[in-house]
Amino acid sequence: MPAIVTNITVPLLGLVDTAIVGHMGDAAYIGAIAVGSMIFNLVYWVFGFLRMGTSGLTAQAYGRQDELAMRRILRQSLKWAGGIALLLILLQWPLCEVMLAVIGPTADVRPLAATYFYYVVWGAPASLGLFALTGWYIGMQNTRYPMYISILQNVTNIIVSLLLVYGLGMKVEGVALGTVIAQYVGLLTGIVLLPKGVRKIEPGGGDVESFFRINRDIFLRTLFLVGVNLCFTAIGARQGATILAVNTLLMQLYLLFSYVMDGFAYAGEALGGRYWGAHKWEPFMATVRRLFVWGAMMTALFTAVYVLGGESFLRLLTDEPSVVEASRDFVWWAYLIPVAGVSAFVWDGVFIGITASRGMLLSAIIAAATFFAGVFVFVPSLGNHGLMLSMLLFLLMRGVVQTWLFCNRIAKNAI
């Protein structure tokens, strides 16, 4: 439950910024925050391996009760986070120019989005450092601290941004600075909450080779996921503003389900990695079975909710008549999202916990190939229905491949 709460609060940082600039009297401010938030969501998503790789290795060290390994894993992850953040800061100008060129905002939005970027990029050390700390806490079977940190971040962001914008009269700069301050408050809180003994790290680099291999696989896997999502958005955009809007709304239903299921995936990371590291195969397999029981219940619940209230939810998000009308032709695809995606979300948690990163990469490659094949075969004749079908096949194939890998390779080693 704490992990689910944490996931739900994550997008609030961007939503708070949007809500504040939405009352500045110019739509360009909203566009700037939307573009700026999109850039950082994409960049940080690519470096999500800092959290996932750390949680699995830490959970296994926790299962072995190897305190030295736990401390060294945290240090390695924080060093990687610091190095990547420094690189982002040093390369901020070309990175900003490339991302803005790819997204292509209008002339009135572009300078404001650039301003937002050049402020928020200085929060990279805090954001990436929090990835490392969050992964470590999850591996230590502690999902409460990440929840506390996330809530504190959002409260800080709201208060500071409001003070800077409405108290000091700042515009986009105030919103961006509020976000950065909130990120550093979160990082400092995460460090303060560390057990005292963890801060005294003995010399030694730990298993650098394993750390690099796991993070490399997760990084490459993330690139395939990013490629699929970018292609999904781009193909939707080519079909016109209305279809793009419909697809964006349907993706909110996908994200809502994924935020909840990621909470169970975190449980898989923590408990699965713990039992795997301790070589306790029976409780490990019991954990996997429980995760799928919960996954089945969540699938049934979300499917029922989407069937009964999916259209009403979409109307809450927009009152644009053309979008509402067009969504009726496609909303039924959202009913299939829980069934298609549940096993992929559950297996991701288990595979991260046991550091089966190569299996995650293989499933992403095969699933991405399935998606692009689907786009090639179905989109020309079925249009946006073909695109939605391709996305569902992508989700389903991730779960199918991971199920095969677990049953034919991983489970045999755990019996």
C-alpha positions in Angstrom: 0.0 0.0 0.0 2.8 2.5 0.7 4.3 1.7 -2.7 0.9 2.3 -4.4 0.6 5.7 -2.6 4.1 6.6 -3.7 3.4 5.8 -7.3 0.2 7.8 -7.3 1.9 10.9 -5.9 4.7 10.8 -8.5 2.8 12.5 -11.3 1.5 15.1 -8.9 4.8 17.2 -9.2 4.0 17.9 -12.8 0.2 18.3 -12.1 0.9 20.9 -9.4 3.1 22.9 -11.8 0.5 22.8 -14.5 -2.3 23.9 -12.1 -0.3 26.9 -11.0 0.7 28.2 -14.4 -2.9 27.5 -15.6 -3.9 30.6 -13.8 -1.3 32.9 -15.2 -3.5 34.1 -18.1 -1.6 32.7 -21.0 -1.9 29.2 -22.5 1.8 29.3 -23.5 2.7 28.8 -19.8 0.7 25.6 -19.7 2.4 24.4 -22.9 5.8 25.2 -21.5 5.3 23.2 -18.3 3.8 20.3 -20.4 6.8 20.2 -22.7 9.3 20.7 -19.8 7.7 17.9 -17.7 7.7 15.6 -20.8 11.4 16.1 -21.3 12.3 15.2 -17.8 9.9 12.4 -17.5 11.5 10.9 -20.6 15.1 11.5 -19.5 14.5 10.2 -16.0 12.6 7.2 -17.3 15.7 6.1 -19.2 17.7 6.2 -16.0 15.2 4.3 -14.0 17.7 1.4 -13.8 19.2 3.3 -10.8 16.1 2.4 -8.8 15.4 -1.1 -10.3 19.0 -2.4 -10.3 19.5 -1.2 -6.7 16.4 -2.7 -5.3 17.0 -6.2 -6.6 20.7 -6.4 -5.5 19.8 -4.9 -2.1 16.9 -7.3 -1.5 19.2 -10.2 -2.2 21.9 -8.9 0.1 19.2 -8.3 2.8 18.1 -12.0 2.4 21.7 -13.1 2.9 22.0 -10.6 5.8 25.2 -9.3 4.1 25.3 -5.8 5.7 28.5 -4.8 4.0 27.0 -5.6 0.5 23.9 -3.6 1.4 26.0 -0.5 2.2 28.3 -0.9 -0.9 25.3 -1.3 -3.2 23.9 2.0 -2.0 27.2 3.7 -2.4 27.6 2.4 -6.0 24.1 3.5 -6.9 24.6 7.0 -5.5 27.9 7.3 -7.3 26.3 6.4 -10.6 23.4 8.8 -9.9 25.9 11.6 -9.2 28.0 10.9 -12.3 24.9 10.8 -14.6 23.5 13.9 -13.1 26.8 15.7 -13.6 26.8 14.6 -17.2 23.2 15.9 -17.7 24.2 19.3 -16.2 27.3 19.6 -18.4 25.3 18.6 -21.5 22.2 20.6 -20.7 22.4 22.9 -23.7 22.6 20.3 -26.4 20.2 18.1 -24.6 17.6 20.9 -24.3 18.0 21.8 -28.0 17.7 18.2 -29.2 14.6 17.5 -27.1 12.9 20.7 -28.1 13.6 20.0 -31.8 12.1 16.5 -31.4 9.0 17.7 -29.6 8.6 20.8 -31.7 6.7 23.3 -29.5 5.3 26.5 -31.0 7.3 29.7 -31.1 5.6 31.2 -28.0 6.1 28.0 -26.0 9.7 27.2 -26.9 11.5 29.9 -24.9 9.4 29.3 -21.8 9.9 25.6 -22.0 13.7 26.2 -22.3 13.6 28.4 -19.3 11.8 25.7 -17.3 14.4 23.1 -18.5 17.5 25.2 -17.6 16.1 25.6 -14.0 14.9 22.1 -13.4 18.0 20.4 -14.8 19.9 21.5 -11.7 17.6 19.1 -9.8 19.1 16.1 -11.6 21.4 15.2 -8.7 18.5 15.1 -6.3 16.1 13.2 -8.7 18.6 10.6 -9.6 19.9 10.3 -6.1 16.4 9.7 -4.9 16.1 6.9 -7.5 19.1 5.2 -5.8 17.7 5.8 -2.3 14.2 4.6 -3.2 15.5 1.4 -4.7 17.7 0.8 -1.7 14.8 1.3 0.7 12.6 -1.0 -1.3 15.3 -3.7 -1.2 15.5 -3.2 2.6 11.8 -4.1 2.7 10.9 -0.5 3.6 8.3 1.1 1.3 7.1 3.6 4.0 10.1 5.9 3.7 9.7 6.5 -0.1 6.1 7.2 0.6 6.9 9.8 3.3 9.5 11.4 1.0 7.1 11.6 -2.0 4.4 13.2 0.1 6.9 15.7 1.6 8.1 16.5 -1.9 4.7 17.4 -3.1 3.7 19.5 -0.1 7.0 21.4 -0.4 6.5 21.9 -4.1 3.0 23.3 -3.6 4.1 25.7 -0.8 7.3 26.9 -2.4 5.9 27.3 -5.9 2.9 29.3 -4.6 5.2 31.6 -2.6 7.5 32.2 -5.5 4.8 32.7 -8.1 2.1 34.6 -6.1 4.3 36.0 -3.3 7.4 37.1 -5.3 5.7 37.5 -8.7 7.8 35.0 -10.6 6.4 33.1 -13.6 7.8 29.9 -15.1 11.0 30.4 -13.1 9.2 30.3 -9.8 7.4 27.0 -10.7 10.6 25.4 -11.9 12.5 26.6 -8.8 9.8 25.2 -6.6 10.2 21.8 -8.2 14.0 21.9 -7.8 13.8 22.8 -4.1 11.2 20.1 -3.5 13.6 17.5 -5.1 16.4 18.5 -2.8 14.2 18.4 0.2 13.3 14.9 -0.8 16.9 13.9 -1.3 18.0 15.3 2.1 15.1 13.6 3.8 16.1 10.3 2.2 19.6 10.7 3.5 18.6 11.7 7.0 16.3 8.7 7.3 19.2 6.3 6.5 20.3 4.2 9.5 23.4 5.6 11.1 25.6 2.6 10.3 24.9 2.8 6.6 26.6 6.2 6.4 29.9 4.6 7.5 30.9 2.7 4.3 34.1 0.6 4.3 36.5 0.9 1.4 35.9 -1.4 -1.5 33.8 -1.2 -4.7 31.6 -4.2 -4.2 30.5 -6.3 -7.2 30.9 -3.6 -9.8 30.7 -6.1 -12.7 27.2 -7.4 -11.7 26.0 -3.9 -10.9 27.1 -2.7 -14.4 25.6 -5.7 -16.2 22.3 -5.5 -14.5 21.9 -1.7 -15.0 23.1 -2.0 -18.6 20.4 -4.6 -19.4 17.7 -2.5 -17.7 18.8 0.6 -19.5 18.6 -1.1 -22.9 15.3 -2.6 -22.0 14.0 0.9 -21.1 15.1 2.2 -24.5 12.9 -0.3 -26.2 9.9 0.7 -24.0 10.6 4.4 -24.7 10.8 3.6 -28.4 7.4 1.9 -28.4 5.8 4.7 -26.5 7.2 7.4 -28.7 6.1 5.5 -31.8 2.6 5.0 -30.3 2.4 8.8 -29.7 3.8 9.7 -33.1 1.5 7.4 -35.1 -1.5 8.8 -33.1 -0.4 12.3 -33.9 -0.3 11.6 -37.6 -4.0 10.7 -37.5 -5.0 14.2 -36.3 -5.4 16.2 -33.1 -8.6 14.4 -32.2 -7.2 10.9 -32.4 -4.1 12.1 -30.6 -6.3 13.4 -27.8 -8.2 10.2 -27.6 -5.1 8.1 -27.3 -3.7 10.4 -24.7 -6.9 10.0 -22.6 -6.9 6.2 -23.0 -3.2 6.1 -21.9 -4.4 7.7 -18.6 -6.4 4.5 -17.9 -3.3 2.5 -18.7 -1.2 4.6 -16.3 -3.8 4.3 -13.5 -3.7 0.5 -13.7 0.1 0.5 -14.0 0.6 2.8 -10.9 -1.4 0.4 -8.8 0.2 -2.8 -10.2 3.7 -1.3 -9.7 2.9 -1.3 -6.0 2.7 -5.1 -6.2 5.7 -5.2 -8.4 7.7 -3.4 -5.6 6.5 -6.2 -3.3 7.9 -8.7 -5.8 11.2 -6.8 -5.9 11.5 -6.7 -2.1 10.2 -10.1 -1.0 11.2 -12.0 -4.1 14.8 -10.7 -4.0 15.0 -11.3 -0.2 14.0 -15.0 -0.4 16.0 -15.5 -3.6 19.1 -14.1 -1.9 18.5 -16.3 1.2 18.0 -19.4 -1.0 14.6 -19.9 0.5 12.8 -21.3 -2.5 9.5 -22.3 -1.0 8.6 -18.8 0.4 9.9 -17.4 -2.9 7.5 -19.5 -5.0 4.7 -18.7 -2.5 5.4 -15.0 -3.0 5.1 -15.4 -6.8 1.8 -17.2 -6.4 0.5 -14.5 -4.0 1.5 -11.8 -6.4 -0.5 -13.4 -9.2 -3.5 -13.9 -7.0 -3.5 -10.2 -6.2 -2.9 -9.4 -9.8 -5.9 -11.5 -10.8 -8.1 -9.6 -8.3 -6.8 -6.2 -9.4 -7.4 -7.2 -13.0 -11.0 -8.2 -12.3 -11.6 -5.0 -10.3 -10.1 -2.6 -12.9 -11.8 -4.3 -15.8 -15.2 -4.0 -14.1 -14.5 -0.3 -13.2 -13.4 0.5 -16.8 -16.4 -1.3 -18.3 -18.8 0.4 -16.0 -17.2 3.9 -15.8 -14.6 4.2 -18.5 -16.6 6.6 -20.6 -17.6 8.7 -17.6 -13.9 8.9 -16.6 -12.9 10.1 -20.0 -15.6 12.8 -19.9 -14.1 14.0 -16.6 -10.8 14.6 -18.3 -12.2 16.5 -21.3 -15.5 18.2 -22.3 -14.4 18.7 -25.9 -17.3 17.3 -28.0 -15.3 15.9 -30.8 -12.9 14.1 -28.5 -15.7 12.7 -26.4 -17.5 11.5 -29.5 -14.4 9.9 -31.0 -13.5 8.2 -27.7 -16.6 6.1 -27.8 -15.2 4.2 -30.7 -12.0 3.3 -28.9 -12.7 3.2 -25.2 -13.4 -0.5 -25.3 -9.7 -1.1 -25.9 -9.1 0.2 -22.4 -11.2 -2.6 -21.1 -8.6 -5.1 -22.2 -5.6 -3.2 -20.7 -5.7 -5.0 -17.3 -5.9 -8.5 -18.8 -3.1 -7.8 -21.3 -0.7 -6.1 -18.9 -1.1 -7.7 -15.5 1.5 -10.5 -16.0 4.1 -8.1 -17.4 3.8 -5.8 -14.3 4.0 -8.7 -11.9 6.9 -10.4 -13.6 8.8 -7.1 -13.8 8.8 -6.9 -10.0 9.9 -10.6 -9.6 12.6 -10.3 -12.3 14.0 -7.1 -10.8 14.1 -8.7 -7.3 16.1 -11.7 -8.6 18.1 -9.5 -10.9 17.1 -11.5 -14.0 17.8 -8.4 -16.1 18.7 -10.3 -19.2 15.2 -11.9 -19.2 13.6 -8.4 -18.9 15.7 -7.2 -21.8 14.8 -10.2 -24.0 11.1 -9.8 -23.3 11.3 -6.1 -24.2 13.0 -6.9 -27.5 10.5 -9.5 -28.5 7.5 -7.4 -27.3 8.8 -4.3 -29.2 9.3 -6.4 -32.3 5.7 -7.6 -32.0 4.5 -4.0 -31.6 6.3 -2.8 -34.7 5.1 -5.8 -36.7 1.6 -5.1 -35.6 1.9 -1.4 -36.6 3.1 -2.5 -40.1 0.4 -5.1 -40.5 -2.7 -3.6 -38.8 -2.4 0.2 -38.9 -2.7 0.6 -42.7 -6.0 -1.3 -42.7 -7.5 -0.7 -39.2 -6.1 2.8 -38.5 -6.1 3.7 -34.8 -7.8 0.4 -33.9 -4.7 -1.3 -35.4 -2.5 0.9 -33.2 -4.4 0.0 -30.1 -4.2 -3.7 -31.0 -0.4 -3.4 -31.5 0.0 -1.8 -28.0 -2.1 -4.5 -26.3 0.0 -7.2 -28.1 3.1 -5.4 -26.9 1.9 -5.6 -23.2 0.7 -9.2 -23.6 3.9 -10.4 -25.3 6.1 -9.0 -22.4 4.1 -11.2 -20.0 4.2 -14.2 -22.2 7.9 -14.2 -22.7 8.6 -13.6 -19.0 6.2 -16.4 -18.1 8.1 -18.8 -20.4 11.5 -17.7 -19.1 10.4 -18.2 -15.5 8.8 -21.6 -16.0 11.5 -23.0 -18.2 14.6 -21.5 -16.6 14.2 -19.6 -13.4 11.8 -21.9 -11.5 13.9 -24.9 -12.3 16.8 -23.3 -10.4 14.5 -22.5 -7.5 13.3 -26.0 -6.9 
